[in-house]
Amino acid sequence: MAGRCWSAEEFFQTSKALAGLDERQVRRWHSWKRWVTLAVLAYAFLTVTAVRERAWHPTDDELTPITCHDVQRLFVMLFQPTAPDLD
């Protein structure tokens, strides 16, 4: 039982950091439920993407496998607009 509580706590800590679970202040039940659902779905997407990438492209012993943080950083770099070059 203690191991399951630890994994649930780890899930909430990681989802707060990656999916913004704690970045919203809501006052009603329905808006809170929508925000939590979106945050958990975003975290599930990051997790599934990282697991599928590990299964499809195994790494060498020298490299670390891709994590959810890496997937999130790659998506931010992909969709974030770049600053125009001022030269």
N, CA and C atoms as an extended XYZ file, in Angstrom:
261
Properties=species:S:1:pos:R:3:atomname:S:1:resname:S:1:resid:I:1 pbc="F F F"
N         0.823       -1.195        0.000 N   MET     1
C         0.000        0.000        0.000 CA  MET     1
C         0.872        1.266        0.000 C   MET     1
N         1.954        1.209        0.733 N   ALA     2
C         2.826        2.392        0.787 CA  ALA     2
C         3.447        2.670       -0.572 C   ALA     2
N         3.757        1.622       -1.331 N   GLY     3
C         4.319        1.818       -2.656 CA  GLY     3
C         3.339        2.476       -3.607 C   GLY     3
N         2.067        2.144       -3.494 N   ARG     4
C         1.050        2.769       -4.347 CA  ARG     4
C         0.854        4.238       -3.990 C   ARG     4
N         0.902        4.561       -2.720 N   CYS     5
C         0.773        5.969       -2.327 CA  CYS     5
C         1.955        6.776       -2.846 C   CYS     5
N         3.139        6.180       -2.813 N   TRP     6
C         4.323        6.874       -3.299 CA  TRP     6
C         4.214        7.139       -4.794 C   TRP     6
N         3.733        6.153       -5.575 N   SER     7
C         3.611        6.362       -7.019 CA  SER     7
C         2.548        7.410       -7.340 C   SER     7
N         1.462        7.451       -6.566 N   ALA     8
C         0.442        8.483       -6.788 CA  ALA     8
C         0.995        9.863       -6.470 C   ALA     8
N         1.755        9.973       -5.400 N   GLU     9
C         2.358       11.266       -5.046 CA  GLU     9
C         3.369       11.702       -6.092 C   GLU     9
N         4.154       10.761       -6.598 N   GLU    10
C         5.123       11.083       -7.643 CA  GLU    10
C         4.415       11.539       -8.923 C   GLU    10
N         3.279       10.891       -9.249 N   PHE    11
C         2.498       11.293      -10.414 CA  PHE    11
C         2.023       12.733      -10.271 C   PHE    11
N         1.496       13.109       -9.111 N   PHE    12
C         1.004       14.467       -8.923 CA  PHE    12
C         2.136       15.486       -8.963 C   PHE    12
N         3.285       15.172       -8.385 N   GLN    13
C         4.409       16.106       -8.423 CA  GLN    13
C         4.896       16.323       -9.846 C   GLN    13
N         5.000       15.243      -10.606 N   THR    14
C         5.474       15.364      -11.987 CA  THR    14
C         4.449       16.075      -12.847 C   THR    14
N         3.171       15.775      -12.657 N   SER    15
C         2.147       16.435      -13.476 CA  SER    15
C         2.036       17.916      -13.137 C   SER    15
N         2.328       18.287      -11.894 N   LYS    16
C         2.339       19.711      -11.566 CA  LYS    16
C         3.461       20.418      -12.304 C   LYS    16
N         4.587       19.779      -12.402 N   ALA    17
C         5.738       20.404      -13.053 CA  ALA    17
C         5.591       20.434      -14.570 C   ALA    17
N         5.103       19.356      -15.159 N   LEU    18
C         5.075       19.245      -16.619 CA  LEU    18
C         3.790       19.755      -17.254 C   LEU    18
N         2.663       19.443      -16.678 N   ALA    19
C         1.384       19.736      -17.330 CA  ALA    19
C         0.663       20.930      -16.721 C   ALA    19
N         1.246       21.583      -15.742 N   GLY    20
C         0.623       22.769      -15.174 CA  GLY    20
C        -0.591       22.478      -14.322 C   GLY    20
N        -0.572       21.370      -13.606 N   LEU    21
C        -1.722       21.006      -12.789 CA  LEU    21
C        -2.001       22.026      -11.701 C   LEU    21
N        -0.979       22.703      -11.210 N   ASP    22
C        -1.165       23.659      -10.123 CA  ASP    22
C        -1.159       25.115      -10.583 C   ASP    22
N        -1.216       25.373      -11.872 N   GLU    23
C        -1.126       26.748      -12.366 CA  GLU    23
C        -2.474       27.419      -12.579 C   GLU    23
N        -3.519       26.846      -12.116 N   ARG    24
C        -4.841       27.401      -12.366 CA  ARG    24
C        -5.569       27.583      -11.044 C   ARG    24
N        -6.208       28.724      -10.868 N   GLN    25
C        -7.042       28.945       -9.701 CA  GLN    25
C        -8.489       28.930      -10.157 C   GLN    25
N        -9.243       28.017       -9.620 N   VAL    26
C       -10.640       27.881      -10.019 CA  VAL    26
C       -11.530       28.014       -8.798 C   VAL    26
N       -12.750       28.402       -9.026 N   ARG    27
C       -13.680       28.617       -7.926 CA  ARG    27
C       -14.861       27.674       -7.956 C   ARG    27
N       -15.069       27.024       -9.065 N   ARG    28
C       -16.214       26.124       -9.179 CA  ARG    28
C       -15.743       24.718       -9.487 C   ARG    28
N       -16.577       23.760       -9.147 N   TRP    29
C       -16.244       22.357       -9.335 CA  TRP    29
C       -16.053       22.014      -10.805 C   TRP    29
N       -16.927       22.498      -11.678 N   HIS    30
C       -16.864       22.137      -13.098 CA  HIS    30
C       -15.586       22.664      -13.754 C   HIS    30
N       -15.217       23.887      -13.446 N   SER    31
C       -13.986       24.419      -14.039 CA  SER    31
C       -12.758       23.709      -13.491 C   SER    31
N       -12.760       23.331      -12.222 N   TRP    32
C       -11.643       22.574      -11.665 CA  TRP    32
C       -11.546       21.211      -12.331 C   TRP    32
N       -12.687       20.563      -12.527 N   LYS    33
C       -12.697       19.243      -13.140 CA  LYS    33
C       -12.184       19.309      -14.577 C   LYS    33
N       -12.556       20.336      -15.307 N   ARG    34
C       -12.059       20.495      -16.684 CA  ARG    34
C       -10.549       20.720      -16.697 C   ARG    34
N       -10.053       21.571      -15.814 N   TRP    35
C        -8.631       21.867      -15.788 CA  TRP    35
C        -7.812       20.635      -15.404 C   TRP    35
N        -8.257       19.897      -14.406 N   VAL    36
C        -7.541       18.691      -13.993 CA  VAL    36
C        -7.572       17.653      -15.107 C   VAL    36
N        -8.699       17.518      -15.785 N   THR    37
C        -8.798       16.562      -16.882 CA  THR    37
C        -7.815       16.916      -17.997 C   THR    37
N        -7.747       18.185      -18.369 N   LEU    38
C        -6.804       18.607      -19.406 CA  LEU    38
C        -5.349       18.395      -18.975 C   LEU    38
N        -5.039       18.708      -17.731 N   ALA    39
C        -3.669       18.543      -17.247 CA  ALA    39
C        -3.276       17.067      -17.204 C   ALA    39
N        -4.179       16.206      -16.759 N   VAL    40
C        -3.873       14.774      -16.700 CA  VAL    40
C        -3.760       14.197      -18.106 C   VAL    40
N        -4.594       14.640      -19.023 N   LEU    41
C        -4.472       14.185      -20.412 CA  LEU    41
C        -3.152       14.638      -21.036 C   LEU    41
N        -2.734       15.848      -20.739 N   ALA    42
C        -1.441       16.324      -21.259 CA  ALA    42
C        -0.297       15.495      -20.691 C   ALA    42
N        -0.357       15.186      -19.412 N   TYR    43
C         0.681       14.366      -18.803 CA  TYR    43
C         0.654       12.947      -19.364 C   TYR    43
N        -0.541       12.399      -19.599 N   ALA    44
C        -0.646       11.061      -20.192 CA  ALA    44
C        -0.064       11.053      -21.597 C   ALA    44
N        -0.307       12.112      -22.365 N   PHE    45
C         0.269       12.215      -23.699 CA  PHE    45
C         1.791       12.220      -23.646 C   PHE    45
N         2.368       12.994      -22.728 N   LEU    46
C         3.822       13.031      -22.587 CA  LEU    46
C         4.377       11.665      -22.193 C   LEU    46
N         3.692       10.985      -21.296 N   THR    47
C         4.150        9.670      -20.840 CA  THR    47
C         4.086        8.641      -21.958 C   THR    47
N         2.972        8.598      -22.672 N   VAL    48
C         2.824        7.632      -23.763 CA  VAL    48
C         3.836        7.909      -24.869 C   VAL    48
N         4.065        9.160      -25.178 N   THR    49
C         5.042        9.511      -26.207 CA  THR    49
C         6.445        9.075      -25.803 C   THR    49
N         6.816        9.292      -24.555 N   ALA    50
C         8.141        8.879      -24.088 CA  ALA    50
C         8.286        7.358      -24.094 C   ALA    50
N         7.252        6.640      -23.672 N   VAL    51
C         7.318        5.175      -23.639 CA  VAL    51
C         7.382        4.606      -25.051 C   VAL    51
N         6.590        5.153      -25.959 N   ARG    52
C         6.624        4.669      -27.343 CA  ARG    52
C         7.975        4.963      -27.994 C   ARG    52
N         8.545        6.099      -27.704 N   GLU    53
C         9.858        6.426      -28.264 CA  GLU    53
C        10.926        5.470      -27.738 C   GLU    53
N        10.852        5.135      -26.450 N   ARG    54
C        11.804        4.171      -25.893 CA  ARG    54
C        11.641        2.795      -26.530 C   ARG    54
N        10.397        2.396      -26.814 N   ALA    55
C        10.155        1.075      -27.398 CA  ALA    55
C        10.595        1.029      -28.860 C   ALA    55
N        10.373        2.097      -29.602 N   TRP    56
C        10.697        2.111      -31.033 CA  TRP    56
C        12.174        2.354      -31.297 C   TRP    56
N        12.806        3.157      -30.482 N   HIS    57
C        14.218        3.499      -30.687 CA  HIS    57
C        14.983        3.276      -29.383 C   HIS    57
N        15.373        2.035      -29.104 N   PRO    58
C        16.154        1.812      -27.875 CA  PRO    58
C        17.507        2.516      -27.951 C   PRO    58
N        17.960        3.025      -26.834 N   THR    59
C        19.218        3.782      -26.800 CA  THR    59
C        20.378        2.857      -26.461 C   THR    59
N        21.557        3.363      -26.712 N   ASP    60
C        22.764        2.650      -26.324 CA  ASP    60
C        22.921        2.716      -24.804 C   ASP    60
N        23.888        1.984      -24.299 N   ASP    61
C        24.136        2.017      -22.865 CA  ASP    61
C        24.700        3.357      -22.415 C   ASP    61
N        25.322        4.087      -23.324 N   GLU    62
C        25.936        5.358      -22.966 CA  GLU    62
C        24.914        6.494      -22.852 C   GLU    62
N        23.780        6.378      -23.542 N   LEU    63
C        22.775        7.439      -23.552 CA  LEU    63
C        21.653        7.130      -22.573 C   LEU    63
N        21.070        8.167      -22.008 N   THR    64
C        19.914        7.963      -21.143 CA  THR    64
C        18.657        7.925      -21.998 C   THR    64
N        17.664        7.131      -21.624 N   PRO    65
C        16.432        7.087      -22.416 CA  PRO    65
C        15.650        8.387      -22.287 C   PRO    65
N        14.809        8.654      -23.268 N   ILE    66
C        14.020        9.885      -23.279 CA  ILE    66
C        13.003        9.857      -22.140 C   ILE    66
N        12.779       11.003      -21.537 N   THR    67
C        11.854       11.117      -20.418 CA  THR    67
C        10.708       12.049      -20.793 C   THR    67
N         9.735       12.161      -19.892 N   CYS    68
C         8.612       13.078      -20.115 CA  CYS    68
C         9.082       14.525      -20.184 C   CYS    68
N        10.096       14.863      -19.398 N   HIS    69
C        10.640       16.228      -19.432 CA  HIS    69
C        11.246       16.536      -20.796 C   HIS    69
N        11.918       15.541      -21.390 N   ASP    70
C        12.501       15.739      -22.716 CA  ASP    70
C        11.413       15.941      -23.766 C   ASP    70
N        10.350       15.154      -23.698 N   VAL    71
C         9.255       15.286      -24.663 CA  VAL    71
C         8.596       16.649      -24.522 C   VAL    71
N         8.384       17.095      -23.301 N   GLN    72
C         7.763       18.398      -23.084 CA  GLN    72
C         8.641       19.513      -23.629 C   GLN    72
N         9.964       19.419      -23.400 N   ARG    73
C        10.881       20.440      -23.911 CA  ARG    73
C        10.889       20.459      -25.436 C   ARG    73
N        10.824       19.267      -26.067 N   LEU    74
C        10.803       19.207      -27.527 CA  LEU    74
C         9.524       19.820      -28.093 C   LEU    74
N         8.388       19.573      -27.457 N   PHE    75
C         7.142       20.172      -27.932 CA  PHE    75
C         7.128       21.683      -27.747 C   PHE    75
N         7.698       22.166      -26.671 N   VAL    76
C         7.778       23.618      -26.473 CA  VAL    76
C         8.652       24.241      -27.551 C   VAL    76
N         9.778       23.604      -27.855 N   MET    77
C        10.662       24.123      -28.902 CA  MET    77
C        10.007       24.057      -30.276 C   MET    77
N         9.167       23.065      -30.502 N   LEU    78
C         8.522       22.901      -31.790 CA  LEU    78
C         7.440       23.950      -32.030 C   LEU    78
N         6.654       24.251      -31.000 N   PHE    79
C         5.500       25.125      -31.174 CA  PHE    79
C         5.707       26.546      -30.669 C   PHE    79
N         6.780       26.828      -30.007 N   GLN    80
C         7.025       28.170      -29.516 CA  GLN    80
C         7.550       29.034      -30.654 C   GLN    80
N         6.946       30.182      -30.868 N   PRO    81
C         7.453       31.043      -31.952 CA  PRO    81
C         8.843       31.575      -31.601 C   PRO    81
N         9.663       31.632      -32.587 N   THR    82
C        11.013       32.142      -32.358 CA  THR    82
C        11.023       33.649      -32.515 C   THR    82
N        11.953       34.275      -31.844 N   ALA    83
C        12.092       35.726      -31.925 CA  ALA    83
C        12.661       36.094      -33.293 C   ALA    83
N        12.203       37.156      -33.895 N   PRO    84
C        12.735       37.547      -35.191 CA  PRO    84
C        14.190       37.990      -35.075 C   PRO    84
N        14.932       37.744      -36.117 N   ASP    85
C        16.327       38.149      -36.145 CA  ASP    85
C        16.397       39.641      -36.425 C   ASP    85
N        17.069       40.381      -35.556 N   LEU    86
C        17.120       41.839      -35.674 CA  LEU    86
C        18.261       42.335      -36.541 C   LEU    86
N        19.090       41.443      -37.054 N   ASP    87
C        20.215       41.873      -37.905 CA  ASP    87
C        19.762       42.333      -39.207 C   ASP    87
